[in-house]
Amino acid sequence: DHDWDGTELADLLEGGIPKSLPYEDTMAIDRGWRNAWGDVAAGGILQLKAVPTQTSASSILDGTRLWKEYESEFAADWQNGAFFVIGSASKSDTYRACVYQDGRVMIQDTSDGKDTPLTHAQAPGVTFGKNLRFGMRIMPTSITCLFNGTPVVSVTIASRQGGIGVQTWNPVPGAALATITHVSVHEL
């Protein structure tokens, strides 16, 4: 859409200003959540929904690319498929992710759109619901995925700087849906 008014343009530019840690977002307004793909609505809540012809939706928080070691936590309603907490994102198709599926959590490296699973763990307590907390801890030599504040799976890997994001996925086109109500990030 190229019919921006002054307010929309100012909001877009402000969203890209580097963000400092600690960071907290109650989703009351859009603070720079950029649509990577799918249908992303920000302001009041952050909702990700796959369009009818796609299986996922994703958003990256603009202004976080320079972050290094941190722990992020997303409060969300998760209804189906997989929920991704994205970290170390240098662009929309290069990041690391904690991938939550019903009963399972995987750590994945994605570089230029190519996914490489790093490790996974069975996690019977990880299941669909409302007001769940999904976390990712990025340390100098490891990544840990947390569910409702409890570590679930870790991998030893050198960290790299990059920002945060979120994604939802479902094998049925148009079915992926997640609603994020709060995000907090602190430096480690």
Secondary structure, 3 states (H helix, E strand, C coil): CCCCCHHHHHHHHHHCCCCCCCEEECCCCCCCEEEEECEEEECCCEEEECCCCCCEEEEEECCCCCCCCEEEEEEEEECCCEEEEEEEEEECCEEEEEEEECCEEEEEEEECCEEEEEEEEECCCCCCEEEEEEEEEEECCEEEEEECCEEEEEEECCCCCCEEEEEEECCCCCCCEEEEEEEEEEEC
